Amino acid sequence: MELVCPAGNLPSLKAAVDNGADAVYVGFKDDTNARHFAGLNFTERTFEKAVRYAQDRGKKVFVAINTYPQPKGLKRWQAAVDQAAEYDVNALILADMGILDYASERWPALRLHLSVQASVTSAEGIQFYHENFGIRRVVLPRVLSVNQVAHVITQSPVPVEVFGFG
């Protein structure tokens, strides 16, 4: 089991890393990620510090680029993929098929995780993304029951991540 924590800024990333997270997921300070709220996310300067801080301590950094670009915004999402990959992050968390396709073609060695935003709820859906885009992990949507999650886990071709609350 791996504990993956959200980190909306550098202090929260440090707190997660210093208190037992195996990995943190972050986003850029724009609408390429679903946690695009005032006061959260990383500029290029703070992103570099965050990646260095986590990885120097043996922790993984995942970058969420998990929203859907508008037709005129595609290049911004592609630039976000490139920026994350150039900093040698451990994985990208993606939802949009066009961005998955871009990332898998442009950065074939980079681990891709399928975001909860993609709303895949079956092993067959996971298999599709695995075969076509090389995803190596899927984050299941919160709408599934514990029994449904257990069933998907037994059939999934890749590791499954779920959100924990409490």
C-alpha positions in Angstrom: 0.0 0.0 0.0 1.2 3.5 -0.8 0.0 6.7 0.9 -0.5 9.4 -1.7 -1.4 12.9 -0.4 -2.5 16.1 -2.1 -0.1 19.0 -1.8 -1.5 22.4 -2.8 1.5 24.4 -1.9 5.1 24.0 -0.7 4.3 24.0 3.1 1.7 21.2 2.6 4.0 19.2 0.5 6.7 19.4 3.1 4.2 18.4 5.8 3.1 15.4 3.8 6.6 14.3 2.9 7.9 14.8 6.5 4.9 12.9 8.0 4.8 9.7 6.1 3.5 10.2 2.6 5.0 7.9 0.1 4.0 10.2 -2.7 2.4 13.6 -3.2 0.4 14.9 -6.1 0.5 18.5 -7.1 -0.8 20.8 -9.9 0.3 23.8 -11.7 -1.1 27.3 -10.9 -3.6 27.2 -13.8 -6.7 25.3 -14.9 -4.9 22.2 -16.1 -5.7 20.5 -12.8 -9.0 20.0 -11.0 -7.7 21.6 -7.8 -7.4 25.0 -9.4 -8.3 27.2 -6.4 -6.9 30.6 -5.2 -3.8 30.1 -3.1 -3.1 26.6 -4.3 -0.7 25.0 -6.7 2.7 25.6 -8.0 4.5 28.2 -10.1 7.5 27.0 -12.1 9.8 28.3 -9.3 7.9 26.6 -6.4 7.4 23.5 -8.5 11.1 23.0 -8.9 11.6 23.4 -5.1 8.8 20.9 -4.4 10.1 18.2 -6.7 13.6 18.6 -5.3 12.4 18.5 -1.7 10.3 15.4 -2.1 12.6 13.4 -4.3 15.7 14.3 -2.2 13.8 12.5 0.6 13.0 9.4 -1.5 9.3 10.4 -2.1 7.5 10.4 -5.4 5.9 13.4 -7.1 2.8 13.0 -9.3 1.5 15.9 -11.3 -2.2 16.2 -11.9 -3.0 17.5 -15.4 -6.5 16.1 -15.1 -8.9 18.6 -16.6 -10.2 18.8 -20.1 -8.8 21.5 -22.4 -10.9 23.8 -24.4 -10.1 23.6 -28.2 -8.0 26.7 -28.1 -6.2 25.6 -24.9 -4.7 22.3 -26.0 -1.1 23.7 -26.3 -1.2 24.8 -22.6 -2.1 21.3 -21.5 0.7 19.9 -23.7 3.1 22.5 -22.2 2.1 21.3 -18.7 2.9 17.7 -19.6 6.3 18.8 -21.0 7.1 20.9 -18.0 6.3 18.1 -15.6 8.3 15.5 -17.7 11.3 17.8 -17.9 11.5 17.9 -14.1 11.6 14.1 -14.1 8.5 13.6 -12.0 7.4 10.1 -11.1 4.1 10.1 -12.9 1.4 12.3 -14.5 -2.2 11.9 -13.5 -4.3 12.5 -16.7 -7.9 12.4 -17.7 -8.3 13.6 -21.3 -7.7 11.1 -24.1 -5.9 13.7 -26.3 -3.5 14.6 -23.5 -3.0 10.9 -22.7 -2.2 10.3 -26.3 0.2 13.3 -26.4 2.0 12.3 -23.2 2.3 8.6 -24.2 3.8 9.5 -27.6 6.0 12.4 -26.5 7.3 10.9 -23.2 7.0 7.1 -23.6 9.1 6.3 -20.5 7.0 8.5 -18.2 4.5 6.7 -16.0 0.9 7.7 -16.7 -1.9 7.3 -14.2 -5.6 7.6 -15.1 -7.3 10.3 -13.1 -10.5 9.9 -11.1 -11.7 12.7 -13.5 -11.8 10.1 -16.3 -14.6 8.2 -14.4 -13.5 4.7 -15.4 -15.4 2.2 -13.3 -14.7 -1.2 -14.9 -11.8 -3.4 -15.6 -12.7 -3.3 -19.3 -12.4 0.5 -19.3 -9.1 0.3 -17.4 -7.8 -2.2 -20.0 -8.7 0.2 -22.8 -6.6 2.9 -21.3 -3.8 0.5 -20.4 -3.6 -0.9 -24.0 -4.0 2.4 -25.8 -2.1 4.8 -23.6 0.1 2.6 -21.4 -1.4 3.8 -18.1 0.2 2.1 -15.1 -2.3 3.1 -12.4 -6.0 4.1 -12.2 -7.7 6.2 -9.6 -11.3 5.0 -9.2 -14.2 7.4 -8.9 -15.8 7.8 -5.5 -19.2 6.5 -6.7 -18.2 2.8 -6.4 -19.0 0.8 -3.3 -16.3 -1.0 -1.4 -17.5 -4.3 -3.0 -17.4 -2.8 -6.5 -13.9 -1.5 -5.8 -12.8 -4.9 -4.6 -14.2 -6.5 -7.8 -12.5 -4.0 -10.1 -9.2 -4.6 -8.2 -9.3 -8.3 -8.9 -9.8 -7.7 -12.7 -7.7 -4.6 -13.3 -4.5 -5.0 -15.4 -2.9 -2.1 -13.4 -2.7 -1.1 -9.7 -5.8 0.7 -8.4 -5.8 3.8 -6.2 -8.8 4.9 -4.2 -9.6 8.0 -2.1 -9.8 7.5 1.7 -11.8 9.7 3.9 -12.0 9.9 7.6 
